[in-house]
Amino acid sequence: MMEVPIIIMDGLTDEEAMLIVTETNLMQRSVADLLHSERALVLARHHEALKCQVKGTSKTG
């Protein structure tokens, strides 16, 4: 390939970036296709990013 389509996203938090990476990777590759260790790592990172994002949006005041 001489050209590759890309999307550049600026100003994301680490958690937002991790969510995008894990979600797009899971769309391209079935969870069932992953090794158990890969699956555990991806799901743990995705869960951590979701937890951090929820904490950030649930602030009141």
CHARMM-style PDB file with segment names, atoms N, HN, CA, C and O in Angstrom:
ATOM      1  N   MET     1       0.836  -1.180   0.000  1.00  0.00      PROA
ATOM      2  CA  MET     1       0.000   0.000   0.000  1.00  0.00      PROA
ATOM      3  C   MET     1       0.882   1.244   0.000  1.00  0.00      PROA
ATOM      4  O   MET     1       1.873   1.323   0.725  1.00  0.00      PROA
ATOM      5  N   MET     2       0.511   2.182  -0.804  1.00  0.00      PROA
ATOM      6  HN  MET     2      -0.294   2.118  -1.393  1.00  0.00      PROA
ATOM      7  CA  MET     2       1.248   3.440  -0.844  1.00  0.00      PROA
ATOM      8  C   MET     2       0.626   4.480   0.087  1.00  0.00      PROA
ATOM      9  O   MET     2       1.315   5.383   0.562  1.00  0.00      PROA
ATOM     10  N   GLU     3      -0.666   4.355   0.343  1.00  0.00      PROA
ATOM     11  HN  GLU     3      -1.226   3.622  -0.043  1.00  0.00      PROA
ATOM     12  CA  GLU     3      -1.365   5.287   1.220  1.00  0.00      PROA
ATOM     13  C   GLU     3      -2.214   4.502   2.207  1.00  0.00      PROA
ATOM     14  O   GLU     3      -2.762   3.451   1.874  1.00  0.00      PROA
ATOM     15  N   VAL     4      -2.314   5.012   3.400  1.00  0.00      PROA
ATOM     16  HN  VAL     4      -1.868   5.866   3.670  1.00  0.00      PROA
ATOM     17  CA  VAL     4      -3.113   4.389   4.440  1.00  0.00      PROA
ATOM     18  C   VAL     4      -4.051   5.444   5.023  1.00  0.00      PROA
ATOM     19  O   VAL     4      -3.604   6.525   5.407  1.00  0.00      PROA
ATOM     20  N   PRO     5      -5.355   5.137   5.091  1.00  0.00      PROA
ATOM     21  CA  PRO     5      -6.272   6.125   5.672  1.00  0.00      PROA
ATOM     22  C   PRO     5      -6.048   6.235   7.181  1.00  0.00      PROA
ATOM     23  O   PRO     5      -5.917   5.222   7.868  1.00  0.00      PROA
ATOM     24  N   ILE     6      -6.004   7.459   7.691  1.00  0.00      PROA
ATOM     25  HN  ILE     6      -6.110   8.282   7.133  1.00  0.00      PROA
ATOM     26  CA  ILE     6      -5.795   7.661   9.122  1.00  0.00      PROA
ATOM     27  C   ILE     6      -6.745   8.728   9.641  1.00  0.00      PROA
ATOM     28  O   ILE     6      -7.258   9.551   8.883  1.00  0.00      PROA
ATOM     29  N   ILE     7      -6.962   8.694  10.924  1.00  0.00      PROA
ATOM     30  HN  ILE     7      -6.546   8.025  11.539  1.00  0.00      PROA
ATOM     31  CA  ILE     7      -7.701   9.734  11.634  1.00  0.00      PROA
ATOM     32  C   ILE     7      -6.806  10.193  12.766  1.00  0.00      PROA
ATOM     33  O   ILE     7      -6.357   9.378  13.572  1.00  0.00      PROA
ATOM     34  N   ILE     8      -6.542  11.477  12.837  1.00  0.00      PROA
ATOM     35  HN  ILE     8      -6.906  12.139  12.182  1.00  0.00      PROA
ATOM     36  CA  ILE     8      -5.717  12.026  13.914  1.00  0.00      PROA
ATOM     37  C   ILE     8      -6.654  12.672  14.924  1.00  0.00      PROA
ATOM     38  O   ILE     8      -7.431  13.562  14.579  1.00  0.00      PROA
ATOM     39  N   MET     9      -6.580  12.227  16.159  1.00  0.00      PROA
ATOM     40  HN  MET     9      -5.949  11.503  16.440  1.00  0.00      PROA
ATOM     41  CA  MET     9      -7.405  12.774  17.225  1.00  0.00      PROA
ATOM     42  C   MET     9      -6.485  13.458  18.223  1.00  0.00      PROA
ATOM     43  O   MET     9      -5.533  12.851  18.712  1.00  0.00      PROA
ATOM     44  N   ASP    10      -6.761  14.700  18.520  1.00  0.00      PROA
ATOM     45  HN  ASP    10      -7.535  15.193  18.122  1.00  0.00      PROA
ATOM     46  CA  ASP    10      -5.903  15.497  19.387  1.00  0.00      PROA
ATOM     47  C   ASP    10      -6.646  15.831  20.674  1.00  0.00      PROA
ATOM     48  O   ASP    10      -7.868  15.982  20.673  1.00  0.00      PROA
ATOM     49  N   GLY    11      -5.911  15.945  21.759  1.00  0.00      PROA
ATOM     50  HN  GLY    11      -4.918  15.823  21.760  1.00  0.00      PROA
ATOM     51  CA  GLY    11      -6.497  16.379  23.020  1.00  0.00      PROA
ATOM     52  C   GLY    11      -7.218  15.299  23.801  1.00  0.00      PROA
ATOM     53  O   GLY    11      -8.041  15.605  24.664  1.00  0.00      PROA
ATOM     54  N   LEU    12      -6.922  14.041  23.513  1.00  0.00      PROA
ATOM     55  HN  LEU    12      -6.254  13.792  22.812  1.00  0.00      PROA
ATOM     56  CA  LEU    12      -7.549  12.946  24.247  1.00  0.00      PROA
ATOM     57  C   LEU    12      -6.815  12.689  25.559  1.00  0.00      PROA
ATOM     58  O   LEU    12      -5.601  12.875  25.648  1.00  0.00      PROA
ATOM     59  N   THR    13      -7.557  12.262  26.569  1.00  0.00      PROA
ATOM     60  HN  THR    13      -8.543  12.111  26.496  1.00  0.00      PROA
ATOM     61  CA  THR    13      -6.912  11.797  27.793  1.00  0.00      PROA
ATOM     62  C   THR    13      -6.325  10.414  27.515  1.00  0.00      PROA
ATOM     63  O   THR    13      -6.659   9.786  26.510  1.00  0.00      PROA
ATOM     64  N   ASP    14      -5.464   9.947  28.391  1.00  0.00      PROA
ATOM     65  HN  ASP    14      -5.193  10.457  29.208  1.00  0.00      PROA
ATOM     66  CA  ASP    14      -4.903   8.599  28.238  1.00  0.00      PROA
ATOM     67  C   ASP    14      -6.011   7.552  28.224  1.00  0.00      PROA
ATOM     68  O   ASP    14      -5.949   6.588  27.461  1.00  0.00      PROA
ATOM     69  N   GLU    15      -7.029   7.741  29.070  1.00  0.00      PROA
ATOM     70  HN  GLU    15      -7.079   8.524  29.690  1.00  0.00      PROA
ATOM     71  CA  GLU    15      -8.129   6.787  29.152  1.00  0.00      PROA
ATOM     72  C   GLU    15      -8.942   6.770  27.864  1.00  0.00      PROA
ATOM     73  O   GLU    15      -9.309   5.702  27.374  1.00  0.00      PROA
ATOM     74  N   GLU    16      -9.227   7.959  27.309  1.00  0.00      PROA
ATOM     75  HN  GLU    16      -8.929   8.826  27.707  1.00  0.00      PROA
ATOM     76  CA  GLU    16      -9.971   8.022  26.051  1.00  0.00      PROA
ATOM     77  C   GLU    16      -9.193   7.347  24.922  1.00  0.00      PROA
ATOM     78  O   GLU    16      -9.769   6.615  24.117  1.00  0.00      PROA
ATOM     79  N   ALA    17      -7.898   7.595  24.867  1.00  0.00      PROA
ATOM     80  HN  ALA    17      -7.431   8.190  25.521  1.00  0.00      PROA
ATOM     81  CA  ALA    17      -7.057   6.974  23.847  1.00  0.00      PROA
ATOM     82  C   ALA    17      -7.038   5.459  24.002  1.00  0.00      PROA
ATOM     83  O   ALA    17      -7.122   4.736  23.009  1.00  0.00      PROA
ATOM     84  N   MET    18      -6.929   4.969  25.241  1.00  0.00      PROA
ATOM     85  HN  MET    18      -6.861   5.556  26.047  1.00  0.00      PROA
ATOM     86  CA  MET    18      -6.907   3.525  25.475  1.00  0.00      PROA
ATOM     87  C   MET    18      -8.226   2.885  25.069  1.00  0.00      PROA
ATOM     88  O   MET    18      -8.233   1.792  24.502  1.00  0.00      PROA
ATOM     89  N   LEU    19      -9.348   3.555  25.352  1.00  0.00      PROA
ATOM     90  HN  LEU    19      -9.343   4.442  25.812  1.00  0.00      PROA
ATOM     91  CA  LEU    19     -10.646   3.028  24.946  1.00  0.00      PROA
ATOM     92  C   LEU    19     -10.738   2.915  23.430  1.00  0.00      PROA
ATOM     93  O   LEU    19     -11.228   1.913  22.909  1.00  0.00      PROA
ATOM     94  N   ILE    20     -10.276   3.922  22.731  1.00  0.00      PROA
ATOM     95  HN  ILE    20      -9.878   4.736  23.154  1.00  0.00      PROA
ATOM     96  CA  ILE    20     -10.316   3.899  21.269  1.00  0.00      PROA
ATOM     97  C   ILE    20      -9.439   2.774  20.730  1.00  0.00      PROA
ATOM     98  O   ILE    20      -9.849   2.044  19.827  1.00  0.00      PROA
ATOM     99  N   VAL    21      -8.249   2.634  21.274  1.00  0.00      PROA
ATOM    100  HN  VAL    21      -7.916   3.227  22.007  1.00  0.00      PROA
ATOM    101  CA  VAL    21      -7.327   1.591  20.810  1.00  0.00      PROA
ATOM    102  C   VAL    21      -7.915   0.205  21.052  1.00  0.00      PROA
ATOM    103  O   VAL    21      -7.933  -0.624  20.141  1.00  0.00      PROA
ATOM    104  N   THR    22      -8.392  -0.057  22.261  1.00  0.00      PROA
ATOM    105  HN  THR    22      -8.377   0.616  23.000  1.00  0.00      PROA
ATOM    106  CA  THR    22      -8.913  -1.396  22.557  1.00  0.00      PROA
ATOM    107  C   THR    22     -10.181  -1.690  21.767  1.00  0.00      PROA
ATOM    108  O   THR    22     -10.364  -2.810  21.292  1.00  0.00      PROA
ATOM    109  N   GLU    23     -11.062  -0.700  21.619  1.00  0.00      PROA
ATOM    110  HN  GLU    23     -10.914   0.211  22.005  1.00  0.00      PROA
ATOM    111  CA  GLU    23     -12.305  -0.936  20.883  1.00  0.00      PROA
ATOM    112  C   GLU    23     -12.041  -1.180  19.400  1.00  0.00      PROA
ATOM    113  O   GLU    23     -12.653  -2.069  18.809  1.00  0.00      PROA
ATOM    114  N   THR    24     -11.145  -0.411  18.790  1.00  0.00      PROA
ATOM    115  HN  THR    24     -10.648   0.311  19.271  1.00  0.00      PROA
ATOM    116  CA  THR    24     -10.860  -0.628  17.367  1.00  0.00      PROA
ATOM    117  C   THR    24     -10.123  -1.945  17.150  1.00  0.00      PROA
ATOM    118  O   THR    24     -10.362  -2.631  16.156  1.00  0.00      PROA
ATOM    119  N   ASN    25      -9.234  -2.302  18.064  1.00  0.00      PROA
ATOM    120  HN  ASN    25      -9.039  -1.745  18.872  1.00  0.00      PROA
ATOM    121  CA  ASN    25      -8.548  -3.594  17.941  1.00  0.00      PROA
ATOM    122  C   ASN    25      -9.532  -4.749  18.059  1.00  0.00      PROA
ATOM    123  O   ASN    25      -9.420  -5.740  17.337  1.00  0.00      PROA
ATOM    124  N   LEU    26     -10.498  -4.627  18.969  1.00  0.00      PROA
ATOM    125  HN  LEU    26     -10.589  -3.822  19.556  1.00  0.00      PROA
ATOM    126  CA  LEU    26     -11.481  -5.690  19.126  1.00  0.00      PROA
ATOM    127  C   LEU    26     -12.437  -5.766  17.938  1.00  0.00      PROA
ATOM    128  O   LEU    26     -12.954  -6.839  17.630  1.00  0.00      PROA
ATOM    129  N   MET    27     -12.677  -4.638  17.269  1.00  0.00      PROA
ATOM    130  HN  MET    27     -12.257  -3.766  17.519  1.00  0.00      PROA
ATOM    131  CA  MET    27     -13.520  -4.657  16.067  1.00  0.00      PROA
ATOM    132  C   MET    27     -12.796  -5.353  14.915  1.00  0.00      PROA
ATOM    133  O   MET    27     -13.423  -6.033  14.102  1.00  0.00      PROA
ATOM    134  N   GLN    28     -11.482  -5.182  14.850  1.00  0.00      PROA
ATOM    135  HN  GLN    28     -10.973  -4.630  15.510  1.00  0.00      PROA
ATOM    136  CA  GLN    28     -10.704  -5.773  13.772  1.00  0.00      PROA
ATOM    137  C   GLN    28     -10.409  -7.250  14.009  1.00  0.00      PROA
ATOM    138  O   GLN    28     -10.193  -8.017  13.070  1.00  0.00      PROA
ATOM    139  N   ARG    29     -10.405  -7.623  15.262  1.00  0.00      PROA
ATOM    140  HN  ARG    29     -10.580  -7.000  16.024  1.00  0.00      PROA
ATOM    141  CA  ARG    29     -10.012  -8.985  15.620  1.00  0.00      PROA
ATOM    142  C   ARG    29     -10.952  -9.503  16.693  1.00  0.00      PROA
ATOM    143  O   ARG    29     -11.137  -8.853  17.722  1.00  0.00      PROA
ATOM    144  N   SER    30     -11.535 -10.640  16.472  1.00  0.00      PROA
ATOM    145  HN  SER    30     -11.385 -11.168  15.636  1.00  0.00      PROA
ATOM    146  CA  SER    30     -12.469 -11.212  17.425  1.00  0.00      PROA
ATOM    147  C   SER    30     -11.774 -11.542  18.742  1.00  0.00      PROA
ATOM    148  O   SER    30     -10.615 -11.958  18.756  1.00  0.00      PROA
ATOM    149  N   VAL    31     -12.485 -11.354  19.834  1.00  0.00      PROA
ATOM    150  HN  VAL    31     -13.426 -11.016  19.822  1.00  0.00      PROA
ATOM    151  CA  VAL    31     -11.941 -11.693  21.153  1.00  0.00      PROA
ATOM    152  C   VAL    31     -11.583 -13.172  21.187  1.00  0.00      PROA
ATOM    153  O   VAL    31     -10.603 -13.563  21.821  1.00  0.00      PROA
ATOM    154  N   ALA    32     -12.367 -13.983  20.512  1.00  0.00      PROA
ATOM    155  HN  ALA    32     -13.163 -13.665  19.997  1.00  0.00      PROA
ATOM    156  CA  ALA    32     -12.112 -15.430  20.495  1.00  0.00      PROA
ATOM    157  C   ALA    32     -10.794 -15.766  19.804  1.00  0.00      PROA
ATOM    158  O   ALA    32     -10.204 -16.811  20.079  1.00  0.00      PROA
ATOM    159  N   ASP    33     -10.323 -14.887  18.903  1.00  0.00      PROA
ATOM    160  HN  ASP    33     -10.803 -14.038  18.680  1.00  0.00      PROA
ATOM    161  CA  ASP    33      -9.064 -15.132  18.186  1.00  0.00      PROA
ATOM    162  C   ASP    33      -7.835 -14.822  19.032  1.00  0.00      PROA
ATOM    163  O   ASP    33      -6.726 -15.216  18.673  1.00  0.00      PROA
ATOM    164  N   LEU    34      -8.016 -14.123  20.143  1.00  0.00      PROA
ATOM    165  HN  LEU    34      -8.918 -13.803  20.434  1.00  0.00      PROA
ATOM    166  CA  LEU    34      -6.894 -13.736  20.984  1.00  0.00      PROA
ATOM    167  C   LEU    34      -6.455 -14.898  21.867  1.00  0.00      PROA
ATOM    168  O   LEU    34      -7.258 -15.752  22.243  1.00  0.00      PROA
ATOM    169  N   LEU    35      -5.172 -14.912  22.188  1.00  0.00      PROA
ATOM    170  HN  LEU    35      -4.519 -14.219  21.883  1.00  0.00      PROA
ATOM    171  CA  LEU    35      -4.683 -15.853  23.197  1.00  0.00      PROA
ATOM    172  C   LEU    35      -5.279 -15.448  24.538  1.00  0.00      PROA
ATOM    173  O   LEU    35      -5.667 -14.293  24.713  1.00  0.00      PROA
ATOM    174  N   HSD    36      -5.357 -16.365  25.476  1.00  0.00      PROA
ATOM    175  HN  HSD    36      -5.041 -17.304  25.333  1.00  0.00      PROA
ATOM    176  CA  HSD    36      -5.925 -16.052  26.794  1.00  0.00      PROA
ATOM    177  C   HSD    36      -5.195 -14.888  27.451  1.00  0.00      PROA
ATOM    178  O   HSD    36      -5.826 -14.019  28.051  1.00  0.00      PROA
ATOM    179  N   SER    37      -3.876 -14.865  27.343  1.00  0.00      PROA
ATOM    180  HN  SER    37      -3.363 -15.571  26.856  1.00  0.00      PROA
ATOM    181  CA  SER    37      -3.101 -13.785  27.964  1.00  0.00      PROA
ATOM    182  C   SER    37      -3.387 -12.446  27.283  1.00  0.00      PROA
ATOM    183  O   SER    37      -3.481 -11.418  27.954  1.00  0.00      PROA
ATOM    184  N   GLU    38      -3.526 -12.452  25.954  1.00  0.00      PROA
ATOM    185  HN  GLU    38      -3.450 -13.287  25.409  1.00  0.00      PROA
ATOM    186  CA  GLU    38      -3.851 -11.218  25.225  1.00  0.00      PROA
ATOM    187  C   GLU    38      -5.249 -10.731  25.599  1.00  0.00      PROA
ATOM    188  O   GLU    38      -5.465  -9.540  25.820  1.00  0.00      PROA
ATOM    189  N   ARG    39      -6.170 -11.646  25.663  1.00  0.00      PROA
ATOM    190  HN  ARG    39      -5.995 -12.614  25.482  1.00  0.00      PROA
ATOM    191  CA  ARG    39      -7.560 -11.316  26.008  1.00  0.00      PROA
ATOM    192  C   ARG    39      -7.627 -10.688  27.397  1.00  0.00      PROA
ATOM    193  O   ARG    39      -8.305  -9.679  27.593  1.00  0.00      PROA
ATOM    194  N   ALA    40      -6.934 -11.274  28.345  1.00  0.00      PROA
ATOM    195  HN  ALA    40      -6.382 -12.093  28.186  1.00  0.00      PROA
ATOM    196  CA  ALA    40      -6.936 -10.752  29.711  1.00  0.00      PROA
ATOM    197  C   ALA    40      -6.338  -9.346  29.754  1.00  0.00      PROA
ATOM    198  O   ALA    40      -6.871  -8.465  30.429  1.00  0.00      PROA
ATOM    199  N   LEU    41      -5.245  -9.137  29.043  1.00  0.00      PROA
ATOM    200  HN  LEU    41      -4.812  -9.853  28.494  1.00  0.00      PROA
ATOM    201  CA  LEU    41      -4.593  -7.836  29.030  1.00  0.00      PROA
ATOM    202  C   LEU    41      -5.484  -6.771  28.388  1.00  0.00      PROA
ATOM    203  O   LEU    41      -5.630  -5.677  28.934  1.00  0.00      PROA
ATOM    204  N   VAL    42      -6.073  -7.077  27.246  1.00  0.00      PROA
ATOM    205  HN  VAL    42      -5.954  -7.965  26.802  1.00  0.00      PROA
ATOM    206  CA  VAL    42      -6.935  -6.122  26.546  1.00  0.00      PROA
ATOM    207  C   VAL    42      -8.148  -5.777  27.400  1.00  0.00      PROA
ATOM    208  O   VAL    42      -8.495  -4.604  27.544  1.00  0.00      PROA
ATOM    209  N   LEU    43      -8.788  -6.785  27.960  1.00  0.00      PROA
ATOM    210  HN  LEU    43      -8.507  -7.737  27.843  1.00  0.00      PROA
ATOM    211  CA  LEU    43      -9.983  -6.527  28.772  1.00  0.00      PROA
ATOM    212  C   LEU    43      -9.642  -5.765  30.052  1.00  0.00      PROA
ATOM    213  O   LEU    43     -10.413  -4.907  30.483  1.00  0.00      PROA
ATOM    214  N   ALA    44      -8.505  -6.065  30.659  1.00  0.00      PROA
ATOM    215  HN  ALA    44      -7.878  -6.762  30.309  1.00  0.00      PROA
ATOM    216  CA  ALA    44      -8.098  -5.343  31.869  1.00  0.00      PROA
ATOM    217  C   ALA    44      -7.822  -3.875  31.555  1.00  0.00      PROA
ATOM    218  O   ALA    44      -8.241  -2.993  32.306  1.00  0.00      PROA
ATOM    219  N   ARG    45      -7.125  -3.605  30.459  1.00  0.00      PROA
ATOM    220  HN  ARG    45      -6.784  -4.321  29.850  1.00  0.00      PROA
ATOM    221  CA  ARG    45      -6.843  -2.217  30.070  1.00  0.00      PROA
ATOM    222  C   ARG    45      -8.130  -1.469  29.728  1.00  0.00      PROA
ATOM    223  O   ARG    45      -8.302  -0.308  30.098  1.00  0.00      PROA
ATOM    224  N   HSD    46      -9.019  -2.139  29.028  1.00  0.00      PROA
ATOM    225  HN  HSD    46      -8.880  -3.082  28.727  1.00  0.00      PROA
ATOM    226  CA  HSD    46     -10.285  -1.521  28.645  1.00  0.00      PROA
ATOM    227  C   HSD    46     -11.109  -1.198  29.897  1.00  0.00      PROA
ATOM    228  O   HSD    46     -11.689  -0.118  30.007  1.00  0.00      PROA
ATOM    229  N   HSD    47     -11.152  -2.132  30.819  1.00  0.00      PROA
ATOM    230  HN  HSD    47     -10.681  -3.009  30.730  1.00  0.00      PROA
ATOM    231  CA  HSD    47     -11.895  -1.937  32.068  1.00  0.00      PROA
ATOM    232  C   HSD    47     -11.308  -0.787  32.882  1.00  0.00      PROA
ATOM    233  O   HSD    47     -12.052   0.038  33.412  1.00  0.00      PROA
ATOM    234  N   GLU    48      -9.984  -0.724  32.983  1.00  0.00      PROA
ATOM    235  HN  GLU    48      -9.380  -1.394  32.552  1.00  0.00      PROA
ATOM    236  CA  GLU    48      -9.311   0.350  33.729  1.00  0.00      PROA
ATOM    237  C   GLU    48      -9.626   1.703  33.110  1.00  0.00      PROA
ATOM    238  O   GLU    48      -9.910   2.663  33.827  1.00  0.00      PROA
ATOM    239  N   ALA    49      -9.577   1.785  31.785  1.00  0.00      PROA
ATOM    240  HN  ALA    49      -9.347   1.006  31.203  1.00  0.00      PROA
ATOM    241  CA  ALA    49      -9.865   3.045  31.101  1.00  0.00      PROA
ATOM    242  C   ALA    49     -11.317   3.462  31.320  1.00  0.00      PROA
ATOM    243  O   ALA    49     -11.603   4.643  31.520  1.00  0.00      PROA
ATOM    244  N   LEU    50     -12.227   2.502  31.284  1.00  0.00      PROA
ATOM    245  HN  LEU    50     -11.995   1.542  31.122  1.00  0.00      PROA
ATOM    246  CA  LEU    50     -13.637   2.807  31.543  1.00  0.00      PROA
ATOM    247  C   LEU    50     -13.835   3.306  32.969  1.00  0.00      PROA
ATOM    248  O   LEU    50     -14.569   4.268  33.197  1.00  0.00      PROA
ATOM    249  N   LYS    51     -13.179   2.648  33.933  1.00  0.00      PROA
ATOM    250  HN  LYS    51     -12.583   1.867  33.748  1.00  0.00      PROA
ATOM    251  CA  LYS    51     -13.294   3.069  35.334  1.00  0.00      PROA
ATOM    252  C   LYS    51     -12.804   4.496  35.512  1.00  0.00      PROA
ATOM    253  O   LYS    51     -13.459   5.297  36.178  1.00  0.00      PROA
ATOM    254  N   CYS    52     -11.672   4.819  34.929  1.00  0.00      PROA
ATOM    255  HN  CYS    52     -11.140   4.169  34.388  1.00  0.00      PROA
ATOM    256  CA  CYS    52     -11.109   6.166  35.054  1.00  0.00      PROA
ATOM    257  C   CYS    52     -12.006   7.193  34.383  1.00  0.00      PROA
ATOM    258  O   CYS    52     -12.175   8.301  34.892  1.00  0.00      PROA
ATOM    259  N   GLN    53     -12.578   6.830  33.249  1.00  0.00      PROA
ATOM    260  HN  GLN    53     -12.440   5.930  32.836  1.00  0.00      PROA
ATOM    261  CA  GLN    53     -13.453   7.754  32.537  1.00  0.00      PROA
ATOM    262  C   GLN    53     -14.726   8.017  33.340  1.00  0.00      PROA
ATOM    263  O   GLN    53     -15.189   9.157  33.398  1.00  0.00      PROA
ATOM    264  N   VAL    54     -15.293   6.997  33.953  1.00  0.00      PROA
ATOM    265  HN  VAL    54     -14.918   6.072  33.907  1.00  0.00      PROA
ATOM    266  CA  VAL    54     -16.500   7.165  34.762  1.00  0.00      PROA
ATOM    267  C   VAL    54     -16.202   8.027  35.974  1.00  0.00      PROA
ATOM    268  O   VAL    54     -17.006   8.891  36.324  1.00  0.00      PROA
ATOM    269  N   LYS    55     -15.069   7.814  36.622  1.00  0.00      PROA
ATOM    270  HN  LYS    55     -14.416   7.112  36.337  1.00  0.00      PROA
ATOM    271  CA  LYS    55     -14.677   8.648  37.770  1.00  0.00      PROA
ATOM    272  C   LYS    55     -14.554  10.093  37.363  1.00  0.00      PROA
ATOM    273  O   LYS    55     -14.937  10.981  38.125  1.00  0.00      PROA
ATOM    274  N   GLY    56     -14.031  10.354  36.185  1.00  0.00      PROA
ATOM    275  HN  GLY    56     -13.720   9.633  35.565  1.00  0.00      PROA
ATOM    276  CA  GLY    56     -13.837  11.717  35.696  1.00  0.00      PROA
ATOM    277  C   GLY    56     -15.127  12.422  35.349  1.00  0.00      PROA
ATOM    278  O   GLY    56     -15.206  13.647  35.448  1.00  0.00      PROA
ATOM    279  N   THR    57     -16.150  11.671  34.942  1.00  0.00      PROA
ATOM    280  HN  THR    57     -16.086  10.676  34.862  1.00  0.00      PROA
ATOM    281  CA  THR    57     -17.410  12.293  34.519  1.00  0.00      PROA
ATOM    282  C   THR    57     -18.448  12.330  35.643  1.00  0.00      PROA
ATOM    283  O   THR    57     -19.489  12.970  35.500  1.00  0.00      PROA
ATOM    284  N   SER    58     -18.174  11.651  36.756  1.00  0.00      PROA
ATOM    285  HN  SER    58     -17.328  11.131  36.872  1.00  0.00      PROA
ATOM    286  CA  SER    58     -19.177  11.595  37.821  1.00  0.00      PROA
ATOM    287  C   SER    58     -18.937  12.631  38.899  1.00  0.00      PROA
ATOM    288  O   SER    58     -19.593  12.601  39.940  1.00  0.00      PROA
ATOM    289  N   LYS    59     -18.002  13.552  38.669  1.00  0.00      PROA
ATOM    290  HN  LYS    59     -17.469  13.576  37.824  1.00  0.00      PROA
ATOM    291  CA  LYS    59     -17.715  14.597  39.654  1.00  0.00      PROA
ATOM    292  C   LYS    59     -18.891  15.565  39.730  1.00  0.00      PROA
ATOM    293  O   LYS    59     -19.434  15.969  38.702  1.00  0.00      PROA
ATOM    294  N   THR    60     -19.278  15.929  40.930  1.00  0.00      PROA
ATOM    295  HN  THR    60     -18.836  15.600  41.765  1.00  0.00      PROA
ATOM    296  CA  THR    60     -20.335  16.912  41.103  1.00  0.00      PROA
ATOM    297  C   THR    60     -19.752  18.152  41.731  1.00  0.00      PROA
ATOM    298  O   THR    60     -18.731  18.092  42.415  1.00  0.00      PROA
ATOM    299  N   GLY    61     -20.408  19.288  41.499  1.00  0.00      PROA
ATOM    300  HN  GLY    61     -21.238  19.336  40.943  1.00  0.00      PROA
ATOM    301  CA  GLY    61     -19.888  20.456  42.174  1.00  0.00      PROA
ATOM    302  C   GLY    61     -19.917  21.614  41.318  1.00  0.00      PROA
ATOM    303  OT1 GLY    61     -19.510  22.699  41.733  1.00  0.00      PROA
TER     304      GLY     61
END
